Amino acid sequence: MTESTKKERRRPVVVELKQKLNDMPVESRQDFADKCGTSFDNLRQIAYGWGGCSISLAQSIVSACAGEVELEDLLPELKKQTS
């Protein structure tokens, strides 16, 4: 891949979500994604910084992660507004 065609991440990596997804047993992934209200692939895109999420999806992810992931990690623009 050349420099001109190389894709850049639009958002920062969400380390806690990435770790949770990578440690999750394969058979639990669909249930977790359903609990969040999205697909497992979308969760991975969010975790790796390739996609963003709405406030409602972010809240669902935070709830499903039982506080392991913070809202500001999923929506970094919230940090900028409060700084």
MOLIN-V708993 format. One record per backbone hydrogen bond with DSSP energy under -1.0 kcal/mol. CO is the residue of the C=O (numbers start at 1). NH is the residue of the N-H. E is the energy in kcal/mol with one decimal. If there is no record, write none. Layout:
<<CO NH E> <CO NH E>>
This chain:
<<2 6 -1.0> <13 15 -1.1> <14 18 -2.8> <15 19 -2.6> <16 20 -2.2> <17 21 -2.7> <18 22 -2.4> <19 23 -2.0> <25 28 -1.9> <28 32 -2.2> <29 33 -2.6> <30 34 -2.7> <31 35 -2.2> <32 36 -1.7> <33 37 -1.3> <33 38 -2.3> <39 43 -1.9> <40 44 -2.2> <41 45 -2.1> <42 46 -2.4> <43 47 -2.7> <44 48 -2.4> <45 50 -2.1> <45 51 -1.3> <46 49 -1.2> <47 14 -2.6> <49 10 -1.1> <49 11 -1.9> <54 58 -2.6> <55 59 -2.4> <56 60 -1.9> <57 61 -2.5> <58 62 -2.6> <59 63 -2.3> <60 64 -2.6> <61 65 -2.0> <62 67 -1.8> <63 66 -1.3> <65 68 -1.8> <70 74 -1.2> <71 75 -2.1> <75 78 -2.3> <76 80 -1.4> <77 81 -1.5> <78 82 -1.3> <79 83 -1.1>>
